[in-house]
């Protein structure tokens, strides 16, 4: 998944209008310490796999700026949408080099976004990425005879007839009699 962060960082760096890039939890956005327009790649990134060769990845990024007045919000949203759309189209144009192929995306506009009242557009992208794992090396990275230096055992489970798992070594909760 590092490949996605590298790709978005590089595209943000190259874009003539984007002044900053950040990869972090969306809860951290809006501190006001960022330069704008800002491309924010949201953590976490998602992936699933139905084929050993390809990962289907989903990620969200936003392009935001701070309007000086409420009357500028619509213009800022349009500009940020255009910037984000150009980033997506550039991802598509360089997919032969990055091996990240954008399948689809959706977007929504942002207004008074987080504490700094930024505006812009948020993009949710679905793409495919060539599985970066070298499947020919799997036998080299797994050793059936390996042990942990300080083995920690899992707790022992007791399985009574009702199918519930009990932890006999755990202290039990006290029994209360409410009146």
Secondary structure, 3 states (H helix, E strand, C coil): CHHHHHHHHHHHHHCCCCCEEEEEEHHHCCCCCCCCCEEEEEECCEEEEEECCEEEEEEEEEEEECCCCHHHHHHHHHHHHHHHHHHHHHHHHCHHHHCEEEEEEEEEEEEEECCCCEEEEEEEEEEEEECCCCHHHHHHHCCCCCCCCCCCCCCCCEECCCCCEECCCCCCCCCCCCC
